[in-house]
Amino acid sequence: MNNLKLWRAGALCAVFFLTACSHTQRSDGAATPQAWLEPGVRVTLPAPGISPSVSSQQLLSGRFNGQIQSLLVMMDADDKKLSLAGLSSVGIRLFLVTYDAQGIHTEQSIVVPQLPPASQVLADVMLSHWPISAWVPQLPAGWTLTDQGDKRELRNRHHTLVTEITYLQRNGKRVPISIEQHAFKYHITIQYLGD
């Protein structure tokens, strides 16, 4: 990763290919998983559990530097762990990333070294799905995360909009349909498959 900006921006692509994920393991004395919020600002991810549980099949389309890529992703999260699996267009599993009490674990089929670690991808997923109360203690001083109507906004200590997440109601639940990351200039559109 030569350039932090490209590294974070590649988080979008990693949702699609997650094959270059780092193995960030948590054990006694080891650091907990961290991710970049904007250049020079890191955050420790919240605990992996969420309740009620979330399970979905999503077609993710991402735009960065004028290029668009898509991938089918299966997401499962419960009170103990978060798992993301990426599938090819013919249903072959390309990767599996699991975040639990022991850290981030990855299984990959193809190595694409220019893509970012799993913690970057998990940060976007968790920023979208985890309650604000799980994020507030993790955010740097002066940063805010707020829900306003169908939007969730992450702002830095200068009140500049860093990440904007748009939601809609689906099957009685509020679900993210897009993530706009202003600091690293990428956009993810989420299309839900099935019920």
C-alpha positions, -999 to 999 in steps of 0.1 A, spaced: 0 0 0 20 30 -12 -7 56 -7 -30 58 23 -57 74 2 -57 47 -23 -54 21 4 -86 33 21 -104 39 -12 -96 4 -21 -118 -7 9 -147 -5 -16 -130 -29 -39 -121 -51 -10 -157 -56 -2 -158 -71 -37 -126 -91 -36 -115 -91 1 -87 -114 -10 -59 -92 3 -72 -90 38 -46 -89 66 -49 -114 94 -54 -91 124 -55 -115 153 -65 -105 188 -50 -122 218 -36 -112 252 -15 -81 247 -23 -78 209 -38 -47 194 -75 -48 185 -85 -43 148 -83 -7 136 -92 11 104 -87 45 88 -115 71 90 -96 97 69 -59 102 62 -40 102 94 -70 92 116 -74 56 128 -102 41 149 -105 8 168 -135 -12 156 -164 -17 180 -169 -52 193 -181 -76 166 -215 -86 181 -248 -70 171 -284 -76 182 -308 -82 166 -289 -104 141 -285 -93 105 -284 -117 75 -285 -106 39 -274 -113 3 -262 -81 -14 -251 -71 -48 -225 -44 -41 -215 -19 -69 -186 4 -62 -173 35 -79 -137 48 -75 -117 68 -100 -144 65 -126 -144 27 -125 -173 5 -114 -171 -30 -101 -197 -54 -86 -198 -85 -65 -223 -107 -46 -217 -106 -8 -233 -127 19 -234 -110 53 -242 -127 86 -239 -109 120 -251 -119 154 -243 -112 190 -209 -129 187 -195 -124 152 -197 -108 118 -190 -128 86 -187 -116 50 -184 -140 21 -178 -129 -15 -191 -150 -44 -182 -149 -81 -209 -145 -107 -212 -183 -109 -214 -188 -71 -179 -197 -63 -167 -184 -29 -138 -160 -34 -133 -151 3 -146 -154 38 -139 -128 65 -150 -133 101 -146 -109 129 -151 -123 164 -137 -120 200 -104 -134 188 -100 -108 160 -103 -109 122 -99 -141 103 -97 -145 65 -99 -173 40 -91 -163 5 -90 -179 -30 -72 -153 -50 -44 -129 -38 -48 -93 -50 -20 -75 -31 -30 -39 -39 -63 -42 -19 -66 -31 18 -70 -52 49 -103 -66 61 -105 -40 89 -111 -13 64 -140 -32 49 -155 -42 82 -153 -5 93 -177 5 65 -200 -25 72 -201 -18 109 -205 20 104 -236 12 84 -252 -15 106 -239 -11 142 -258 13 165 -243 47 171 -239 38 207 -213 12 197 -193 37 177 -194 68 200 -168 55 225 -145 45 196 -145 78 178 -116 103 181 -122 134 202 -145 159 185 -158 134 159 -196 128 156 -218 101 142 -255 111 138 -287 98 123 -308 124 105 -339 109 87 -327 84 61 -290 95 65 -262 86 89 -233 112 89 -198 108 102 -181 141 107 -146 149 118 -135 173 146 -137 202 121 -174 192 114 -165 182 78 -186 153 64 -164 123 61 -189 94 54 -225 96 45 -247 65 46 -282 65 30 -309 40 43 -344 28 33 -370 7 50 -369 -29 38 -391 -56 53 -397 -34 83 -360 -28 89 -338 2 82 -310 -10 59 -281 9 42 -284 13 4 -253 35 -2 -221 46 14 -204 78 2 -168 81 16 -158 117 10 -123 116 25 -112 87 2 -136 95 -26 -154 63 -32 -191 53 -34 -208 19 -27 -243 11 -38 -260 -19 -21 -288 -39 -37 -305 -65 -16 -314 -99 -31 -343 -120 -20 -362 -115 13 
